[in-house]
């Protein structure tokens, strides 16, 4: 046992060092958000003055949190729904041009994100979805779909076809087999896709900056960016750090709760066969 522990010591040292490196900015930001800084609401001592500034900013923190929650939820639902059906079709059905269509879907990942926002802004205007949370959610989901479809395809391919065939023999239709047999089997992949979609939608700044013009409809990242600018060009670092903490907490909680499924989702393709 001692020899085995000593043999794993380098692993523990490296893992601990990486944990410190990644956690230090978060801990420093949390400490700075409650410490005194000149030119902020918390000029001396320790307290929650910066959080009060964030809470009372313009439309209010709760409004911006609601906007971010709505956008993130819609993005996750749209991404999961489309990628689930797309991944199932690519994994289980043979049709002309399947591989070419799949490559074209993945090719969207090579297009620079920012270059598509102006054309999408014009398109949303024609659809009367400019400056709306629904339009923003559609755009964010679109950018998630290539990776999500890829993840769901490899998740479905990792499930033995015999399971689906057994369900079909027992009287399930295609939809029934998908719902009763395949969905539980690909749940880690679904959780991975949903978590990625949530993190992308919750933290995105560029798309809301281009597509949202009404401050009351702004998600929290855009509100924090607007809040940081004080008069005479000074930056309110305290309120900005408080906003970063509020943005980070839901991401950390979800990741810690779902990390086991997240890892299994990424391993599903490697375990195929």
MOPELIN-V495265 format. One record per residue. N is the residue number from 0. PHI is phi in whole degrees, -180 to 180 (999 if undefined). Layout:
n=N phi=PHI
n=N phi=PHI
This chain:
n=0 phi=999
n=1 phi=-64
n=2 phi=-65
n=3 phi=-65
n=4 phi=-64
n=5 phi=-65
n=6 phi=-67
n=7 phi=-93
n=8 phi=-58
n=9 phi=-58
n=10 phi=-62
n=11 phi=-65
n=12 phi=-65
n=13 phi=-64
n=14 phi=-63
n=15 phi=-64
n=16 phi=-63
n=17 phi=-65
n=18 phi=-61
n=19 phi=-64
n=20 phi=-62
n=21 phi=-78
n=22 phi=-83
n=23 phi=-57
n=24 phi=-61
n=25 phi=-68
n=26 phi=-67
n=27 phi=-64
n=28 phi=-65
n=29 phi=-63
n=30 phi=-65
n=31 phi=-66
n=32 phi=-69
n=33 phi=-112
n=34 phi=-95
n=35 phi=-74
n=36 phi=-142
n=37 phi=-60
n=38 phi=81
n=39 phi=-120
n=40 phi=-68
n=41 phi=-111
n=42 phi=-80
n=43 phi=-147
n=44 phi=68
n=45 phi=-124
n=46 phi=177
n=47 phi=-115
n=48 phi=-62
n=49 phi=-66
n=50 phi=-70
n=51 phi=-67
n=52 phi=-61
n=53 phi=-65
n=54 phi=-63
n=55 phi=-99
n=56 phi=-68
n=57 phi=48
n=58 phi=-75
n=59 phi=102
n=60 phi=-59
n=61 phi=-65
n=62 phi=-65
n=63 phi=-69
n=64 phi=-64
n=65 phi=-63
n=66 phi=-60
n=67 phi=-65
n=68 phi=-66
n=69 phi=-63
n=70 phi=-62
n=71 phi=-66
n=72 phi=-64
n=73 phi=-63
n=74 phi=-63
n=75 phi=-64
n=76 phi=-63
n=77 phi=-64
n=78 phi=-64
n=79 phi=-65
n=80 phi=-63
n=81 phi=-73
n=82 phi=-69
n=83 phi=-62
n=84 phi=-70
n=85 phi=-66
n=86 phi=-64
n=87 phi=-65
n=88 phi=-64
n=89 phi=-67
n=90 phi=-85
n=91 phi=-113
n=92 phi=-116
n=93 phi=-109
n=94 phi=-148
n=95 phi=-59
n=96 phi=77
n=97 phi=-60
n=98 phi=-67
n=99 phi=-65
n=100 phi=-63
n=101 phi=-66
n=102 phi=-64
n=103 phi=-65
n=104 phi=-63
n=105 phi=-69
n=106 phi=-64
n=107 phi=-60
n=108 phi=-64
n=109 phi=-86
n=110 phi=-84
n=111 phi=-56
n=112 phi=-55
n=113 phi=-69
n=114 phi=-68
n=115 phi=-91
n=116 phi=-69
n=117 phi=-68
n=118 phi=-58
n=119 phi=-68
n=120 phi=-62
n=121 phi=-66
n=122 phi=-62
n=123 phi=-64
n=124 phi=-64
n=125 phi=-70
n=126 phi=-91
n=127 phi=60
n=128 phi=-120
n=129 phi=-66
n=130 phi=55
n=131 phi=-135
n=132 phi=-68
n=133 phi=-66
n=134 phi=-61
n=135 phi=-62
n=136 phi=-65
n=137 phi=-62
n=138 phi=-66
n=139 phi=-64
n=140 phi=-66
n=141 phi=-60
n=142 phi=-73
n=143 phi=-87
n=144 phi=-64
n=145 phi=-58
n=146 phi=-64
n=147 phi=-63
n=148 phi=-65
n=149 phi=-61
n=150 phi=-62
n=151 phi=-71
n=152 phi=-63
n=153 phi=-69
n=154 phi=-68
n=155 phi=-67
n=156 phi=-67
n=157 phi=-78
n=158 phi=-89
n=159 phi=-58
n=160 phi=-63
n=161 phi=-61
n=162 phi=-64
n=163 phi=-67
n=164 phi=-64
n=165 phi=-65
n=166 phi=-65
n=167 phi=-66
n=168 phi=-65
n=169 phi=-77
n=170 phi=110
n=171 phi=-74
n=172 phi=-80
n=173 phi=-61
n=174 phi=-66
n=175 phi=-66
n=176 phi=-65
n=177 phi=-63
n=178 phi=-75
n=179 phi=-92
n=180 phi=-112
n=181 phi=-77
n=182 phi=-58
n=183 phi=-60
n=184 phi=-71
n=185 phi=-102
n=186 phi=-58
n=187 phi=-58
n=188 phi=-65
n=189 phi=-62
n=190 phi=-65
n=191 phi=-63
n=192 phi=-64
n=193 phi=-63
n=194 phi=-67
n=195 phi=-61
n=196 phi=-64
n=197 phi=-64
n=198 phi=-61
n=199 phi=-66
n=200 phi=-72
n=201 phi=-67
n=202 phi=-101
n=203 phi=-68
n=204 phi=-118
n=205 phi=-67
n=206 phi=-62
n=207 phi=-62
n=208 phi=-61
n=209 phi=-85
n=210 phi=-96
n=211 phi=-113
n=212 phi=-110
n=213 phi=-89
n=214 phi=-62
n=215 phi=-72
n=216 phi=-101
n=217 phi=-72
n=218 phi=-74
n=219 phi=-61
n=220 phi=-57
n=221 phi=-69
n=222 phi=-64
n=223 phi=-64
n=224 phi=-64
n=225 phi=-71
n=226 phi=-68
n=227 phi=-65
n=228 phi=-89
n=229 phi=-96
n=230 phi=-69
n=231 phi=61
n=232 phi=79
n=233 phi=-73
n=234 phi=-107
n=235 phi=-85
n=236 phi=-67
n=237 phi=-64
n=238 phi=-66
n=239 phi=-64
n=240 phi=-65
n=241 phi=-63
n=242 phi=-64
n=243 phi=-65
n=244 phi=-63
n=245 phi=-63
n=246 phi=-67
n=247 phi=-79
n=248 phi=-59
n=249 phi=-60
n=250 phi=-65
n=251 phi=-65
n=252 phi=-63
n=253 phi=-63
n=254 phi=-64
n=255 phi=-66
n=256 phi=-72
n=257 phi=-110
n=258 phi=-63
n=259 phi=-64
n=260 phi=-69
n=261 phi=-61
n=262 phi=-67
n=263 phi=-63
n=264 phi=-63
n=265 phi=-73
n=266 phi=-84
n=267 phi=-61
n=268 phi=-68
n=269 phi=-70
n=270 phi=-88
n=271 phi=-58
n=272 phi=81
